[in-house]
Amino acid sequence: MLGNRRSRDGKPPFAVPTPGRPSFPGMRWRRRVRSELEKRTGWEVRRRIEEIPLPLEKARPPVDPEHDRLVRAPVFLMSSVRSGSTLLRLILNSHPRVLAPHELHLRRIGVELKSPPARQAIEAFGHRRTDVEHLLWDRLLHRELTRSGKDVLVEKTPSNVFAWWRLRQCWPDARFFFLIRHPLSIALSWHEADPERRPMDEAVPHTLRFMEAVEHCRTKLPGPTYRYEDLVAEPEAVTRDLCAYLGVEWSPLMLEYGARDHGPIEKGIGDWRAKVATGRVQPGRPLPDVEDVPEPLQPIAESWGYL
């Protein structure tokens, strides 16, 4: 029988299971431990696979624009955190032709090529890793846009201000516009969202980093700038002007954004506080007094015309 065959030295030519005896006892107890750990903790144990370092590469525009992009000209709202971008995205998303989804954090959505053959396969198509990431980003936007039945897409993740060049490489025809707010109001709003974990001595430098990035984007990218204070004071006038820039007719539905479903409104992908959840544009806070503006915020406040 096959199980009794022996080589010339008397040893089996390959391992043959013996009834009642496990062939690989070490593997069996490992499976049991992994299974028990998963049942009790919900954690799964896997063998660590060493990452193969990828060469640094510079992102580039689409090599074949006709086939590489499904969404040719997305629009990006560039703003700091706590500048009213969630409010504006809800207003825009209420327009019959405009899709303004929750924050997508595109720059944090990446592609890994985990082996030399994987990299070889991608390069054989003439792609780089960043090209494949761009294809993924574009397909994600295209899926949501086509499912919505709309034809203009506006994306508003605040951290896009740190990746404006990458967005421009992915979509050379992308359009941009900017939303600014009084710098101290931004810092106070970020602090008030979680006062214990976000003290003001941290709120100022944290938000200033975003504000300075917005200002840098304004020097590099074309597009109109709107003020949050004007948006909440005269929402119809501001949205009419913005609609003209987007190439769509103005709709009164935009001012009653609470009447529509806009998907999840929660921390991590937009403003989650009660004010924006009211469904209507609310008055903004009074502008801070000049003498209350901290020294680190004064230059950007002056650049934005608040001082």
PEHU-V224645 format. One record per pair of residues at least 12 apart in sequence whose C-alpha atoms are under 10 Angstrom apart, sorted by the first residue. I is the first residue (numbers start at 1). J is the second residue. D is the distance in Angstrom with one decimal. If there is no record, write none. Layout:
i->I j->J d->D
i->I j->J d->D
This chain:
i->2 j->16 d->8.6
i->3 j->15 d->8.9
i->3 j->16 d->6.1
i->3 j->17 d->8.1
i->3 j->18 d->8.4
i->4 j->16 d->9.0
i->31 j->45 d->9.8
i->33 j->45 d->9.4
i->34 j->46 d->8.8
i->49 j->114 d->9.3
i->50 j->114 d->9.0
i->50 j->115 d->10.0
i->51 j->112 d->9.3
i->51 j->113 d->9.2
i->51 j->114 d->6.5
i->51 j->115 d->8.3
i->52 j->112 d->9.4
i->52 j->113 d->8.1
i->52 j->114 d->6.1
i->52 j->115 d->6.4
i->52 j->116 d->8.0
i->53 j->112 d->9.8
i->53 j->113 d->9.2
i->53 j->114 d->8.5
i->53 j->115 d->9.3
i->53 j->116 d->10.0
i->54 j->112 d->8.6
i->54 j->113 d->7.7
i->54 j->114 d->8.7
i->54 j->115 d->9.4
i->54 j->116 d->9.4
i->54 j->119 d->8.9
i->54 j->129 d->8.9
i->55 j->129 d->9.6
i->56 j->129 d->9.8
i->57 j->128 d->8.0
i->57 j->129 d->8.2
i->57 j->130 d->7.7
i->58 j->128 d->9.2
i->58 j->129 d->9.8
i->58 j->130 d->7.8
i->58 j->131 d->9.9
i->58 j->166 d->9.3
i->58 j->169 d->9.9
i->59 j->128 d->8.3
i->59 j->129 d->8.7
i->59 j->130 d->5.6
i->59 j->131 d->7.1
i->59 j->133 d->9.6
i->59 j->134 d->8.9
i->59 j->165 d->9.1
i->59 j->166 d->6.7
i->59 j->167 d->9.7
i->59 j->168 d->9.9
i->59 j->169 d->6.7
i->59 j->170 d->8.0
i->60 j->128 d->9.1
i->60 j->130 d->7.8
i->60 j->131 d->7.4
i->60 j->134 d->9.4
i->60 j->165 d->9.9
i->60 j->166 d->8.2
i->60 j->168 d->9.2
i->60 j->169 d->5.4
i->60 j->170 d->7.1
i->60 j->171 d->9.9
i->60 j->172 d->9.8
i->61 j->130 d->9.9
i->61 j->131 d->8.2
i->61 j->134 d->9.1
i->61 j->166 d->9.0
i->61 j->167 d->9.5
i->61 j->168 d->7.9
i->61 j->169 d->4.5
i->61 j->170 d->5.5
i->61 j->171 d->7.1
i->61 j->172 d->6.7
i->62 j->127 d->9.6
i->62 j->131 d->7.3
i->62 j->134 d->8.3
i->62 j->135 d->9.0
i->62 j->169 d->7.6
i->62 j->170 d->6.6
i->62 j->171 d->7.8
i->62 j->172 d->8.4
i->63 j->126 d->8.7
i->63 j->127 d->8.6
i->63 j->131 d->8.6
i->65 j->170 d->9.9
i->65 j->171 d->9.2
i->65 j->172 d->9.4
i->67 j->135 d->10.0
i->68 j->131 d->9.0
i->68 j->132 d->9.6
i->68 j->134 d->8.6
i->68 j->135 d->6.6
i->68 j->138 d->8.5
i->68 j->139 d->9.6
i->68 j->170 d->9.6
i->69 j->134 d->8.7
i->69 j->135 d->7.1
i->69 j->137 d->9.7
i->69 j->138 d->6.4
i->69 j->139 d->8.0
i->69 j->142 d->9.0
i->69 j->170 d->8.7
i->69 j->171 d->7.9
i->70 j->135 d->8.9
i->70 j->138 d->6.5
i->70 j->139 d->6.9
i->70 j->140 d->9.8
i->70 j->141 d->8.6
i->70 j->142 d->6.2
i->70 j->143 d->9.4
i->71 j->137 d->9.8
i->71 j->138 d->6.3
i->71 j->139 d->7.9
i->71 j->140 d->9.6
i->71 j->141 d->7.1
i->71 j->142 d->5.8
i->71 j->143 d->9.6
i->71 j->145 d->8.6
i->71 j->146 d->9.9
i->71 j->151 d->9.5
i->71 j->152 d->9.3
i->71 j->153 d->8.7
i->71 j->171 d->8.2
i->71 j->173 d->9.7
i->71 j->174 d->9.3
i->72 j->138 d->8.8
i->72 j->142 d->9.6
i->72 j->170 d->9.6
i->72 j->171 d->6.6
i->72 j->172 d->8.2
i->72 j->173 d->6.4
i->72 j->174 d->7.2
i->73 j->152 d->8.4
i->73 j->153 d->8.3
i->73 j->154 d->9.8
i->73 j->171 d->6.6
i->73 j->172 d->7.8
i->73 j->173 d->5.0
i->73 j->174 d->4.3
i->73 j->175 d->6.5
i->73 j->176 d->9.9
i->74 j->138 d->9.4
i->74 j->141 d->8.5
i->74 j->142 d->9.7
i->74 j->151 d->9.7
i->74 j->152 d->7.0
i->74 j->153 d->5.4
i->74 j->154 d->6.3
i->74 j->155 d->7.7
i->74 j->167 d->9.7
i->74 j->171 d->7.5
i->74 j->172 d->9.8
i->74 j->173 d->7.8
i->74 j->174 d->5.1
i->74 j->175 d->6.4
i->74 j->176 d->8.6
i->75 j->100 d->9.4
i->75 j->152 d->7.7
i->75 j->153 d->6.0
i->75 j->154 d->4.6
i->75 j->155 d->6.4
i->75 j->156 d->8.7
i->75 j->171 d->9.7
i->75 j->173 d->9.2
i->75 j->174 d->5.7
i->75 j->175 d->4.7
i->75 j->176 d->5.6
i->75 j->177 d->7.8
i->75 j->246 d->8.2
i->76 j->100 d->9.7
i->76 j->153 d->8.4
i->76 j->154 d->5.5
i->76 j->155 d->4.9
i->76 j->156 d->5.9
i->76 j->157 d->8.4
i->76 j->158 d->9.8
i->76 j->160 d->8.3
i->76 j->161 d->9.7
i->76 j->164 d->9.2
i->76 j->167 d->8.9
i->76 j->174 d->7.5
i->76 j->175 d->6.3
i->76 j->176 d->4.8
i->76 j->177 d->6.6
i->76 j->178 d->8.5
i->76 j->223 d->9.9
i->77 j->89 d->8.6
i->77 j->100 d->9.7
i->77 j->154 d->6.8
i->77 j->155 d->6.1
i->77 j->156 d->4.7
i->77 j->157 d->7.6
i->77 j->158 d->8.1
i->77 j->160 d->8.6
i->77 j->161 d->9.3
i->77 j->175 d->8.8
i->77 j->176 d->6.0
i->77 j->177 d->5.3
i->77 j->178 d->5.8
i->77 j->179 d->7.1
i->77 j->223 d->9.7
i->77 j->225 d->9.8
i->78 j->155 d->8.8
i->78 j->156 d->6.5
i->78 j->157 d->7.6
i->78 j->158 d->6.4
i->78 j->159 d->8.5
i->78 j->160 d->6.8
i->78 j->161 d->6.1
i->78 j->162 d->9.8
i->78 j->164 d->8.8
i->78 j->176 d->6.9
i->78 j->177 d->6.1
i->78 j->178 d->4.8
i->78 j->179 d->6.4
i->78 j->180 d->8.8
i->78 j->213 d->9.5
i->78 j->214 d->6.7
i->78 j->215 d->9.8
i->78 j->217 d->8.0
i->78 j->218 d->8.9
i->78 j->223 d->9.9
i->78 j->225 d->9.3
i->79 j->156 d->7.7
i->79 j->157 d->8.1
i->79 j->158 d->5.5
i->79 j->159 d->8.3
i->79 j->160 d->8.3
i->79 j->161 d->7.0
i->79 j->177 d->8.7
i->79 j->178 d->5.9
i->79 j->179 d->5.2
i->79 j->180 d->6.3
i->79 j->181 d->8.9
i->79 j->210 d->7.7
i->79 j->211 d->7.5
i->79 j->213 d->8.8
i->79 j->214 d->6.0
i->79 j->215 d->9.2
i->79 j->217 d->9.5
i->79 j->225 d->9.7
i->79 j->226 d->10.0
i->80 j->156 d->10.0
i->80 j->157 d->9.1
i->80 j->158 d->5.4
i->80 j->159 d->7.7
i->80 j->160 d->9.3
i->80 j->161 d->7.8
i->80 j->178 d->9.3
i->80 j->179 d->7.9
i->80 j->180 d->7.3
i->80 j->181 d->8.5
i->80 j->183 d->9.4
i->80 j->186 d->8.0
i->80 j->207 d->7.1
i->80 j->208 d->8.5
i->80 j->209 d->8.6
i->80 j->210 d->5.0
i->80 j->211 d->5.4
i->80 j->212 d->8.8
i->80 j->213 d->8.1
i->80 j->214 d->6.6
i->80 j->215 d->9.7
i->81 j->157 d->8.7
i->81 j->158 d->5.6
i->81 j->159 d->8.1
i->81 j->180 d->9.8
i->81 j->181 d->10.0
i->81 j->186 d->7.3
i->81 j->187 d->8.9
i->81 j->189 d->9.1
i->81 j->190 d->7.5
i->81 j->206 d->9.6
i->81 j->207 d->6.9
i->81 j->208 d->9.7
i->81 j->209 d->10.0
i->81 j->210 d->6.9
i->81 j->211 d->8.4
i->81 j->270 d->9.2
i->81 j->271 d->9.1
i->82 j->158 d->8.9
i->82 j->180 d->9.6
i->82 j->181 d->8.5
i->82 j->183 d->9.8
i->82 j->185 d->8.3
i->82 j->186 d->5.3
i->82 j->187 d->7.8
i->82 j->188 d->8.9
i->82 j->189 d->6.1
i->82 j->190 d->6.0
i->82 j->191 d->9.7
i->82 j->193 d->9.3
i->82 j->207 d->8.5
i->82 j->270 d->9.4
i->82 j->271 d->7.8
i->83 j->158 d->9.1
i->83 j->179 d->6.9
i->83 j->180 d->6.2
i->83 j->181 d->5.6
i->83 j->182 d->8.5
i->83 j->183 d->8.9
i->83 j->185 d->8.4
i->83 j->186 d->6.0
i->83 j->187 d->9.5
i->83 j->189 d->8.6
i->83 j->190 d->9.4
i->83 j->211 d->9.6
i->83 j->227 d->8.8
i->83 j->228 d->6.6
i->83 j->229 d->9.6
i->83 j->271 d->9.9
i->84 j->179 d->7.8
i->84 j->180 d->8.4
i->84 j->181 d->8.0
i->84 j->186 d->9.1
i->84 j->227 d->9.2
i->84 j->228 d->6.2
i->84 j->229 d->9.2
i->84 j->231 d->8.9
i->84 j->232 d->9.2
i->84 j->270 d->9.8
i->84 j->271 d->8.3
i->84 j->276 d->8.9
i->84 j->284 d->9.8
i->85 j->103 d->9.8
i->85 j->155 d->9.9
i->85 j->156 d->6.6
i->85 j->157 d->8.4
i->85 j->158 d->8.0
i->85 j->178 d->9.5
i->85 j->179 d->7.2
i->85 j->180 d->9.2
i->85 j->228 d->8.5
i->85 j->270 d->8.2
i->85 j->271 d->8.3
i->86 j->100 d->9.5
i->86 j->101 d->9.6
i->86 j->102 d->8.0
i->86 j->103 d->8.7
i->86 j->156 d->7.8
i->86 j->157 d->9.2
i->86 j->158 d->9.9
i->86 j->265 d->8.9
i->86 j->269 d->9.1
i->86 j->270 d->5.8
i->86 j->271 d->5.7
i->86 j->272 d->8.8
i->86 j->276 d->7.6
i->87 j->228 d->9.5
i->87 j->231 d->9.4
i->87 j->232 d->9.3
i->87 j->257 d->9.0
i->87 j->270 d->9.2
i->87 j->271 d->8.1
i->87 j->275 d->9.3
i->87 j->276 d->6.1
i->87 j->277 d->9.0
i->87 j->279 d->9.2
i->87 j->280 d->9.0
i->87 j->281 d->7.7
i->87 j->282 d->9.7
i->88 j->100 d->9.0
i->88 j->156 d->9.1
i->88 j->179 d->9.0
i->88 j->228 d->8.9
i->88 j->231 d->8.2
i->88 j->232 d->9.6
i->88 j->235 d->9.5
i->88 j->239 d->8.9
i->88 j->254 d->9.4
i->88 j->257 d->9.7
i->88 j->276 d->9.9
i->88 j->281 d->9.4
i->89 j->101 d->7.3
i->89 j->102 d->7.9
i->89 j->103 d->9.5
i->89 j->154 d->7.7
i->89 j->155 d->8.0
i->89 j->156 d->7.1
i->89 j->254 d->10.0
i->89 j->257 d->9.6
i->89 j->262 d->9.3
i->89 j->270 d->9.5
i->90 j->102 d->8.9
i->90 j->254 d->8.0
i->90 j->255 d->9.4
i->90 j->256 d->9.5
i->90 j->257 d->6.0
i->90 j->258 d->8.3
i->90 j->260 d->9.1
i->90 j->261 d->9.4
i->90 j->262 d->6.8
i->90 j->263 d->9.8
i->90 j->265 d->9.8
i->90 j->276 d->8.9
i->90 j->277 d->9.9
i->90 j->279 d->8.8
i->90 j->280 d->9.8
i->91 j->235 d->9.3
i->91 j->239 d->8.4
i->91 j->252 d->10.0
i->91 j->253 d->8.2
i->91 j->254 d->4.8
i->91 j->255 d->6.4
i->91 j->256 d->7.7
i->91 j->257 d->5.5
i->91 j->258 d->8.9
i->91 j->262 d->9.8
i->91 j->279 d->9.4
i->91 j->280 d->9.0
i->91 j->281 d->8.8
i->92 j->153 d->9.5
i->92 j->154 d->8.1
i->92 j->239 d->8.3
i->92 j->242 d->9.4
i->92 j->243 d->8.8
i->92 j->251 d->9.6
i->92 j->253 d->9.3
i->92 j->254 d->6.3
i->92 j->255 d->9.2
i->92 j->257 d->8.4
i->93 j->150 d->9.8
i->93 j->152 d->9.9
i->93 j->153 d->9.0
i->93 j->154 d->8.5
i->93 j->253 d->9.6
i->93 j->254 d->7.6
i->93 j->257 d->7.8
i->93 j->260 d->8.8
i->93 j->261 d->9.3
i->93 j->262 d->7.1
i->94 j->251 d->8.6
i->94 j->252 d->9.2
i->94 j->253 d->6.0
i->94 j->254 d->5.0
i->94 j->255 d->8.1
i->94 j->256 d->7.8
i->94 j->257 d->5.5
i->94 j->258 d->8.7
i->94 j->259 d->8.5
i->94 j->260 d->6.7
i->94 j->261 d->8.7
i->94 j->262 d->8.1
i->95 j->150 d->9.1
i->95 j->152 d->9.9
i->95 j->243 d->9.4
i->95 j->248 d->9.0
i->95 j->249 d->9.1
i->95 j->250 d->8.0
i->95 j->251 d->6.3
i->95 j->252 d->8.4
i->95 j->253 d->6.3
i->95 j->254 d->5.6
i->95 j->255 d->9.4
i->95 j->257 d->8.9
i->96 j->148 d->9.7
i->96 j->149 d->8.9
i->96 j->150 d->6.9
i->96 j->151 d->9.2
i->96 j->152 d->9.7
i->96 j->248 d->9.5
i->96 j->249 d->9.6
i->96 j->250 d->9.7
i->96 j->251 d->7.8
i->96 j->253 d->8.2
i->96 j->254 d->9.0
i->97 j->145 d->10.0
i->97 j->148 d->9.1
i->97 j->149 d->7.9
i->97 j->150 d->4.6
i->97 j->151 d->5.7
i->97 j->152 d->6.1
i->97 j->153 d->8.7
i->97 j->248 d->7.4
i->97 j->249 d->9.0
i->97 j->251 d->9.7
i->98 j->145 d->8.9
i->98 j->148 d->9.0
i->98 j->149 d->9.3
i->98 j->150 d->5.9
i->98 j->151 d->6.5
i->98 j->152 d->4.8
i->98 j->153 d->5.8
i->98 j->154 d->7.2
i->98 j->243 d->9.6
i->98 j->246 d->9.1
i->98 j->248 d->8.4
i->99 j->141 d->9.9
i->99 j->144 d->8.3
i->99 j->145 d->6.6
i->99 j->146 d->9.7
i->99 j->148 d->7.1
i->99 j->149 d->8.8
i->99 j->150 d->6.3
i->99 j->151 d->7.5
i->99 j->152 d->6.1
i->99 j->153 d->4.8
i->99 j->154 d->6.2
i->99 j->155 d->8.5
i->99 j->262 d->9.6
i->100 j->144 d->9.9
i->100 j->145 d->9.2
i->100 j->152 d->8.4
i->100 j->153 d->5.9
i->100 j->154 d->4.8
i->100 j->155 d->5.9
i->100 j->156 d->7.7
i->100 j->262 d->8.6
i->101 j->141 d->9.4
i->101 j->144 d->8.4
i->101 j->145 d->9.3
i->101 j->153 d->8.1
i->101 j->154 d->7.3
i->101 j->155 d->6.5
i->101 j->156 d->8.0
i->101 j->157 d->9.7
i->101 j->262 d->7.5
i->101 j->263 d->7.8
i->101 j->264 d->9.5
i->101 j->269 d->9.4
i->101 j->270 d->9.8
i->102 j->154 d->9.8
i->102 j->155 d->7.6
i->102 j->156 d->7.5
i->102 j->157 d->7.9
i->102 j->262 d->8.2
i->102 j->263 d->7.5
i->102 j->264 d->7.6
i->102 j->265 d->7.7
i->102 j->266 d->9.2
i->102 j->268 d->9.5
i->102 j->269 d->5.7
i->102 j->270 d->6.3
i->102 j->271 d->9.5
i->103 j->155 d->6.8
i->103 j->156 d->5.9
i->103 j->157 d->4.6
i->103 j->158 d->8.1
i->103 j->159 d->9.5
i->103 j->160 d->9.8
i->103 j->268 d->8.0
i->103 j->269 d->4.7
i->103 j->270 d->6.0
i->103 j->271 d->9.7
i->104 j->137 d->9.4
i->104 j->140 d->9.4
i->104 j->141 d->9.2
i->104 j->155 d->7.4
i->104 j->156 d->7.9
i->104 j->157 d->6.3
i->104 j->158 d->9.9
i->104 j->160 d->9.7
i->104 j->268 d->9.8
i->104 j->269 d->7.1
i->104 j->270 d->9.6
i->105 j->155 d->9.4
i->105 j->156 d->9.0
i->105 j->157 d->6.0
i->105 j->158 d->8.6
i->105 j->159 d->7.4
i->105 j->160 d->7.6
i->105 j->268 d->9.6
i->105 j->269 d->8.2
i->106 j->133 d->9.3
i->106 j->134 d->9.3
i->106 j->136 d->9.5
i->106 j->137 d->6.6
i->106 j->138 d->9.8
i->106 j->140 d->9.5
i->106 j->141 d->9.9
i->106 j->155 d->9.7
i->106 j->157 d->8.3
i->106 j->159 d->9.3
i->106 j->160 d->8.1
i->106 j->163 d->9.2
i->106 j->166 d->10.0
i->106 j->167 d->8.9
i->107 j->133 d->9.2
i->107 j->134 d->9.8
i->107 j->137 d->9.0
i->107 j->157 d->9.7
i->107 j->159 d->8.4
i->107 j->160 d->7.5
i->107 j->162 d->9.0
i->107 j->163 d->6.8
i->107 j->164 d->9.7
i->107 j->166 d->8.1
i->107 j->167 d->8.5
i->108 j->159 d->9.8
i->109 j->133 d->7.5
i->109 j->134 d->9.7
i->109 j->136 d->8.5
i->109 j->137 d->7.7
i->110 j->129 d->8.9
i->110 j->130 d->8.2
i->110 j->132 d->8.8
i->110 j->133 d->5.8
i->110 j->134 d->9.0
i->110 j->136 d->8.5
i->110 j->137 d->9.0
i->111 j->129 d->6.8
i->111 j->130 d->7.7
i->111 j->131 d->9.6
i->111 j->132 d->7.0
i->111 j->133 d->5.7
i->111 j->134 d->9.5
i->111 j->136 d->8.5
i->112 j->129 d->7.5
i->112 j->130 d->9.7
i->112 j->132 d->9.6
i->112 j->133 d->9.1
i->113 j->129 d->7.3
i->130 j->166 d->9.6
i->130 j->170 d->9.1
i->131 j->169 d->9.8
i->131 j->170 d->8.2
i->133 j->170 d->9.1
i->134 j->166 d->9.2
i->134 j->167 d->8.9
i->134 j->169 d->8.9
i->134 j->170 d->5.7
i->134 j->171 d->8.6
i->135 j->170 d->8.5
i->137 j->167 d->9.8
i->137 j->170 d->8.6
i->138 j->170 d->8.2
i->138 j->171 d->8.6
i->141 j->153 d->7.9
i->141 j->154 d->9.8
i->141 j->155 d->9.2
i->151 j->248 d->9.9
i->152 j->246 d->7.9
i->152 j->247 d->9.0
i->152 j->248 d->8.7
i->153 j->246 d->9.7
i->154 j->175 d->9.2
i->154 j->176 d->9.1
i->154 j->177 d->9.9
i->154 j->246 d->9.4
i->155 j->176 d->9.7
i->156 j->178 d->9.9
i->156 j->269 d->9.7
i->156 j->270 d->8.9
i->157 j->269 d->7.8
i->157 j->270 d->7.9
i->158 j->210 d->7.8
i->158 j->211 d->10.0
i->158 j->213 d->10.0
i->158 j->214 d->9.1
i->158 j->269 d->9.9
i->158 j->270 d->9.1
i->159 j->210 d->7.6
i->159 j->213 d->9.1
i->159 j->214 d->9.6
i->160 j->210 d->9.7
i->160 j->213 d->9.4
i->160 j->214 d->9.3
i->160 j->217 d->9.8
i->161 j->210 d->7.2
i->161 j->211 d->8.9
i->161 j->212 d->9.2
i->161 j->213 d->5.7
i->161 j->214 d->5.8
i->161 j->215 d->9.1
i->161 j->216 d->8.4
i->161 j->217 d->6.6
i->161 j->218 d->9.7
i->162 j->209 d->9.7
i->162 j->210 d->8.1
i->162 j->213 d->6.4
i->162 j->214 d->8.4
i->162 j->216 d->9.5
i->162 j->217 d->8.6
i->163 j->213 d->9.6
i->163 j->217 d->9.6
i->164 j->176 d->9.5
i->164 j->213 d->9.5
i->164 j->214 d->9.6
i->164 j->216 d->9.8
i->164 j->217 d->7.0
i->164 j->220 d->8.9
i->164 j->221 d->8.5
i->165 j->217 d->9.1
i->165 j->220 d->9.0
i->165 j->221 d->9.3
i->168 j->221 d->9.2
i->175 j->221 d->8.6
i->175 j->222 d->7.8
i->175 j->223 d->7.2
i->175 j->245 d->9.6
i->175 j->246 d->8.8
i->176 j->217 d->9.5
i->176 j->218 d->9.4
i->176 j->221 d->7.1
i->176 j->222 d->6.7
i->176 j->223 d->5.3
i->176 j->224 d->7.8
i->176 j->225 d->9.4
i->176 j->245 d->9.9
i->176 j->246 d->9.8
i->177 j->217 d->9.9
i->177 j->218 d->8.7
i->177 j->221 d->8.6
i->177 j->222 d->7.6
i->177 j->223 d->4.7
i->177 j->224 d->5.1
i->177 j->225 d->5.9
i->177 j->226 d->7.9
i->177 j->242 d->8.8
i->177 j->245 d->9.0
i->177 j->246 d->9.7
i->178 j->214 d->7.8
i->178 j->215 d->9.4
i->178 j->217 d->8.9
i->178 j->218 d->7.6
i->178 j->221 d->9.8
i->178 j->222 d->9.6
i->178 j->223 d->7.1
i->178 j->224 d->6.3
i->178 j->225 d->4.5
i->178 j->226 d->6.1
i->178 j->227 d->8.4
i->179 j->214 d->8.8
i->179 j->224 d->8.8
i->179 j->225 d->5.8
i->179 j->226 d->4.9
i->179 j->227 d->5.6
i->179 j->228 d->6.5
i->179 j->229 d->9.9
i->179 j->231 d->9.4
i->180 j->211 d->8.3
i->180 j->214 d->8.3
i->180 j->215 d->9.3
i->180 j->225 d->7.3
i->180 j->226 d->6.3
i->180 j->227 d->5.0
i->180 j->228 d->6.0
i->180 j->229 d->8.7
i->180 j->304 d->7.8
i->181 j->211 d->9.3
i->181 j->226 d->8.7
i->181 j->227 d->5.7
i->181 j->228 d->5.2
i->181 j->229 d->6.7
i->181 j->230 d->9.4
i->181 j->287 d->9.7
i->181 j->301 d->9.1
i->181 j->304 d->8.4
i->181 j->306 d->8.9
i->182 j->227 d->8.5
i->182 j->228 d->8.3
i->182 j->229 d->8.2
i->182 j->287 d->7.2
i->182 j->288 d->8.1
i->182 j->293 d->9.7
i->182 j->297 d->9.5
i->182 j->300 d->9.2
i->182 j->301 d->6.7
i->182 j->302 d->9.9
i->182 j->304 d->8.0
i->182 j->305 d->8.9
i->182 j->306 d->6.5
i->182 j->307 d->9.5
i->183 j->204 d->8.8
i->183 j->207 d->8.2
i->183 j->208 d->7.7
i->183 j->211 d->7.6
i->183 j->287 d->10.0
i->183 j->288 d->9.4
i->183 j->293 d->8.2
i->183 j->294 d->9.5
i->183 j->296 d->10.0
i->183 j->297 d->6.4
i->183 j->298 d->8.3
i->183 j->299 d->9.8
i->183 j->300 d->7.2
i->183 j->301 d->5.9
i->183 j->302 d->9.7
i->183 j->304 d->8.8
i->183 j->306 d->8.4
i->184 j->203 d->9.6
i->184 j->204 d->7.9
i->184 j->207 d->9.3
i->184 j->208 d->9.4
i->184 j->287 d->8.7
i->184 j->288 d->7.0
i->184 j->289 d->9.7
i->184 j->290 d->9.9
i->184 j->292 d->8.4
i->184 j->293 d->6.2
i->184 j->294 d->7.7
i->184 j->297 d->7.1
i->184 j->298 d->9.1
i->184 j->301 d->8.3
i->184 j->306 d->10.0
i->185 j->284 d->9.6
i->185 j->285 d->7.9
i->185 j->286 d->8.9
i->185 j->287 d->7.5
i->185 j->288 d->7.3
i->185 j->293 d->9.5
i->186 j->203 d->8.8
i->186 j->204 d->8.7
i->186 j->207 d->7.0
i->186 j->208 d->8.8
i->186 j->211 d->9.0
i->187 j->199 d->9.9
i->187 j->200 d->7.4
i->187 j->201 d->9.6
i->187 j->202 d->9.0
i->187 j->203 d->5.4
i->187 j->204 d->5.4
i->187 j->205 d->8.6
i->187 j->206 d->8.1
i->187 j->207 d->5.9
i->187 j->208 d->7.9
i->187 j->297 d->9.2
i->188 j->200 d->7.3
i->188 j->203 d->7.3
i->188 j->204 d->8.2
i->188 j->207 d->9.5
i->189 j->203 d->8.9
i->189 j->207 d->9.8
i->189 j->285 d->10.0
i->190 j->202 d->9.8
i->190 j->203 d->6.4
i->190 j->204 d->8.9
i->190 j->206 d->9.1
i->190 j->207 d->7.6
i->191 j->203 d->5.7
i->191 j->204 d->8.7
i->191 j->207 d->9.6
i->193 j->271 d->9.4
i->193 j->272 d->9.3
i->193 j->273 d->7.8
i->204 j->294 d->8.2
i->204 j->295 d->9.9
i->204 j->296 d->7.7
i->204 j->297 d->7.5
i->205 j->296 d->7.8
i->205 j->297 d->8.7
i->207 j->297 d->9.5
i->208 j->296 d->8.0
i->208 j->297 d->6.9
i->208 j->300 d->8.2
i->211 j->297 d->9.3
i->211 j->300 d->7.4
i->211 j->301 d->9.6
i->212 j->297 d->9.9
i->212 j->299 d->9.8
i->212 j->300 d->7.1
i->215 j->300 d->8.1
i->215 j->303 d->8.5
i->215 j->304 d->8.7
i->223 j->245 d->8.7
i->224 j->241 d->9.6
i->224 j->242 d->8.4
i->224 j->245 d->8.2
i->225 j->242 d->9.6
i->226 j->238 d->7.6
i->226 j->239 d->9.7
i->226 j->241 d->9.6
i->226 j->242 d->8.7
i->227 j->304 d->9.4
i->228 j->284 d->8.2
i->229 j->283 d->8.5
i->229 j->284 d->6.4
i->229 j->285 d->8.5
i->229 j->286 d->9.1
i->229 j->287 d->8.7
i->230 j->284 d->9.2
i->231 j->281 d->8.6
i->231 j->282 d->9.9
i->231 j->283 d->9.4
i->231 j->284 d->9.1
i->232 j->280 d->9.8
i->232 j->281 d->6.1
i->232 j->282 d->6.3
i->232 j->283 d->5.6
i->232 j->284 d->6.2
i->232 j->285 d->9.8
i->233 j->281 d->8.8
i->233 j->282 d->8.5
i->233 j->283 d->6.5
i->233 j->284 d->7.5
i->234 j->281 d->9.6
i->234 j->283 d->9.7
i->235 j->254 d->9.1
i->235 j->255 d->7.3
i->235 j->281 d->7.6
i->235 j->282 d->9.9
i->236 j->250 d->8.8
i->236 j->251 d->9.3
i->236 j->252 d->8.1
i->236 j->254 d->8.5
i->236 j->255 d->7.3
i->237 j->250 d->10.0
i->239 j->251 d->8.9
i->239 j->252 d->9.7
i->239 j->254 d->8.1
i->239 j->255 d->8.9
i->240 j->252 d->9.7
i->240 j->254 d->10.0
i->254 j->280 d->9.6
i->254 j->281 d->10.0
i->255 j->279 d->8.9
i->255 j->280 d->6.8
i->255 j->281 d->7.1
i->256 j->279 d->6.6
i->256 j->280 d->5.8
i->256 j->281 d->8.1
i->257 j->276 d->10.0
i->257 j->277 d->9.7
i->257 j->278 d->9.3
i->257 j->279 d->5.5
i->257 j->280 d->6.4
i->257 j->281 d->8.5
i->258 j->276 d->9.2
i->258 j->277 d->7.6
i->258 j->278 d->6.9
i->258 j->279 d->3.5
i->258 j->280 d->6.2
i->258 j->281 d->9.5
i->259 j->279 d->7.1
i->259 j->280 d->9.2
i->260 j->279 d->8.9
i->265 j->277 d->7.9
i->287 j->306 d->8.9
i->288 j->306 d->9.5
i->289 j->307 d->9.6
i->290 j->306 d->8.5
i->290 j->307 d->6.8
i->291 j->307 d->10.0
i->293 j->307 d->9.2
